[in-house]
Every structure is written in C-alpha cells, then in structure tokens.
C-alpha cells in the first residue's frame, strides 16, 4: 500500500463480503421457495426474499466499487485521498442506512414500510430493484455526492490517468443516473422508460466503465505491461460500451408501449453489446500473455481472467441469446432472463469486485500477496463459485426454454403456475448448484483467515515462500 | 522509421497468426462460410518463410474450424433427427448445446487470438493439433 489513506478501502471490502454472504443466503431461501412454496412463510415471503436478494446485491457491489475507488484513486493520482475521514463517515452512513432498509423489508410489511417512511410525500417505492424507501434513496444520493467529491478532488488535484478518469466518469454516471430512481411518473410507460435509465444504463453502461477501469488497474499492477498499451485498450472498450449500450437500452422498450422503431434500434445496438465484452476478454488474456513480471498474487490474476471470460459469457453470449426482438417476443421475463442476469452480474460485477479485493486486501494487510495456502483456498473458491454459477445458468436456461415452449409457443399454452410445477426438476438442480456456490463463498471467506508462510517477492517479480 | 529485417519477419509472423485466428472467429461470429473459405485459401498456401509458431496458429484455426462445423452443424442435425423437432426436450437440449458449444469454441479463438497478438504459440484445447 503506497498511501496510508488507501486503508479506508478495507472496511468497504469487509462490508461488501459480509453483505455478499447475506445475498447468497437469501438467494438460497428464494431458490427453495420456488419448489417448496411455503418455506419460511409467512416470516419471509417470496417477494421479500427476492427484494432482499437483489437489493443486497446492489448494495454490496456499491460498497465494492467504492472500496475499489478508494484504493485505486490515490495510487493513480499519486497523492493521499482528499478526506479519509469523510470516506469513513460515509461508510458508516451507508452501512447503517443499508442495514436498516434490509431490516425494514424483513420486519415490516412493505406497505407499512412505505407508510412509515412517508412514501406518500414523494412516492418512489414499489418498483423492481428500486424498492428502497425514498428516504434511503435520498441517503444514497448524499453518500454518492460525498463520495464523488472525495474521489473527484483527489483526481483533480493529482495525476490524471485514463484509468482514474474512466473510473470517475463511470462513478459520476452511476450517481447521476440514480437520480432517475426519484422520478416516478404516473404514466406506466414513462415510469418504465425512465426506470431503465437507472437499471440498464447502470449495468450495461456506466458500470462497464467502472469494470473496465478496475480491470485495467489490476492488469497494470499484476502484469507490468506498459500503461499506454492498457490505456489504449481501455479507450476502445469504453467507446464500444457506450456506442452499443446507450441505444441498446431499446431492448427493454420492445413491449412497454414505446414506438415500434425501438424494436429495430434495440435489436441492432444490443446485438453489438457483446463486442466490448469480447474485447475485454482478448485484452485481459493478451496483457497476461505479455506480462513482464510474475506477480505473486496468482489468485488476483485468476479472478481478473475469470471476470473477463464470465462477463463475456454472461453479459455477452447469454444477453445476445434473447436480445433480438423476434426472440424476445417469446422469452421476455422468463427464466432465460434470470439465467442471463445471474451469470452477467456474477461475471461482470461480482468478479471484478472480488478481483480488486483479491489484489488489494493483502496489500491493505501489509503484504504483497497472501500466503500460498490462502491463495490455494481462494482459487478453490473461485472454481467452486464459477462452475456452480455456470450450472445455475444452464439449469435456468433449460427451465426458460421449456417455459417458453409450454407457456408461450405451443398450440395450447398452459398457465404460468402450471408450467412452474413442470420446471421443478430444474429448480431443484439450480438449488443444489446454489449450495455449491455457498460452499465456494464460505471457502472464500475462510481464505482471509488462513495462516502460512509469507510470500516474498524476489528479483524478476516472481514469488517464493519466506524461509 | 527504419526497421530491421528481423523486426519485419516477426511482424509478418504475427500478422499470419492473428489473421488465422481472426478468420476462425469471423467464421464463428460474423461471416460464417466466407471466413472459412478465406481460411481454407490461407491453409493451402505455402508459408515456408514464416515461423513455426505462426504457422501453428493457422493449422489450429483450420482444424478448429473443421471441428466447429462438425460440432455445430452435424451434431445439431443429429439432435434434431434423434429428438424430433416437435418435442420440447429436443429444443432444450439443442439450444443449451449450441449456446455452450459455440461459446466454448469462441473462447478457444479468443485465447488463440490473445496468444497470437502476444507472439506466442497456442494449441486449441481438446480439438487442437500438435505442432512441431
């Protein structure tokens, strides 16, 4: 760790991993509720489990992004963070607000939570992924503004690199686009139209900039390849991301009441959305192949490469699978969407945060890399989580294809719940894969506590265990 | 800027390797058939002057494309014929198979392209051919 203020990233990473565990537990509860409908009912109804699962995902990824930024920016800007105290204050505000919101979901009926938090004054609740009470949303805006001030001032007063500027653009976009969560028109078409400006333009727009910049940073550090080379790749990748992703929003406008031309715009541009992910995969492998040093943190390298591959598969391939309007006419909102969502979020965003944690956490704990045993355990967790996520995706895809056939394509379409019962086998297999994922996550957490011989860097950048 | 003959040779080697991998990927992703024909023309030209690692990329790409044809076309037709196109199970299997197989073949090409760009030899996993 070059700058002492980078240490503020540590609590963010710890909170991120803690909330990640919570997210997976609620995912497993919900997965079981697909096949055992009254499991934990009425204590945790399905809609609440789903809300907690998705909201925890968003919150822990935001913690991860903020931690990554607090670690990355001082090193790129070559100066201490503008205000480490502000960063820590915002951490506690965000954590308390996030935990209170989740507890609110779990302990108070949703309508009661809306009443309790004064939703009638400024109604923004009740929309998928944006279920947070208005007061929480305002809190997120305050935290985001403080965070951007801190990061922005550090960058503006220090060295400006492509990596930090792309990150800043991504984070600014994240904050600005979240403001649309506070806009809730009464017209349902308009509501959905702008709702996607948060949801789509986050994950298929500005978050990809954050992903690209973090990946570039880690690759610079672990490969030693010239910054200029990596930055050129980064420019092309983010250009393609924005060219395809912004108008690609149109693939959400097919069936919500917008004009028909969106079927063309959405299909054409979103069909190109795999391109930046494809380039990211070539980029990551190319940089590792051209590395000038063997960084002792092998786990971080594995996460970086795995992130590129899984993002390409989940966001690129599985996104393309159902993005063209004639295909989406049948597949919209089926388990195929869930399959895509799971692998894309895991591949692109979960893995990039874990890549950064894997690289930065040892340094925050005073060593260049974790000991060999800890890294082996971490790599086991990588494979368990990644392979199980592949199977989750395959089982959900199979369920989705069958669902489309039985519910929408056949000559005698069957009702939704009748079809759901016929998908039970796939849901059971998904649940088993989910348990394997949890096992991988437990190993991941355990890897932070494994003791062993310190890894030391020797000449040429390779590693060996200390005698 | 003046360049040395060795530098020119290395650049030509890399160009051959990258072109082969790009055509392999082009056949899978953008212009199926056309890229395959271009690859076929390249495969049967003489490349004595080029380095072994670069020629190896060409052989991999060619062998990979042939395998891709078998795996994506013939196996898919087999699934159809055996399963029957009116059974949902056929479609579940076919779409899962095609998506997974195609994505895997593309990833092989991505790895190959990254190696070609770095000026390194590469052998496709499972379907590759051993090079001297």
Contacts between the chains, C-beta under 8 A, distances in Angstrom:
chain1	res1	chain2	res2	distance
A	278	B	106	8.0
A	278	B	110	7.1
A	281	B	107	7.5
A	281	B	110	5.0
A	281	B	114	8.0
A	282	B	110	5.6
A	282	B	113	5.7
A	282	B	114	5.4
A	282	B	117	7.5
A	285	B	110	6.8
A	285	B	111	6.0
A	285	B	114	3.5
A	285	B	115	7.7
A	286	B	113	8.0
A	286	B	114	4.2
A	286	B	117	5.1
A	286	B	118	5.9
A	289	B	114	5.6
A	289	B	115	5.8
A	289	B	117	7.7
A	289	B	118	3.7
A	289	B	120	5.9
A	290	B	118	4.7
A	309	B	107	6.5
A	312	B	107	7.6
A	312	B	110	7.7
A	313	B	103	5.7
A	313	B	107	7.9
A	317	B	99	6.6
A	317	B	102	7.9
A	317	B	103	4.7
A	317	B	106	7.8
A	318	B	99	7.7
A	321	B	99	6.2
A	394	B	96	6.2
A	394	B	100	7.2
A	397	B	95	7.4
A	397	B	96	6.0
A	397	B	99	7.3
A	398	B	92	5.0
A	398	B	96	5.9
A	401	B	88	7.5
A	401	B	91	5.8
A	401	B	92	4.7
A	401	B	95	5.4
A	401	B	96	7.4
A	402	B	88	5.5
A	402	B	92	5.6
A	405	B	88	4.1
A	405	B	91	6.2
A	405	B	92	8.0
A	406	B	88	6.7
A	410	B	88	7.8
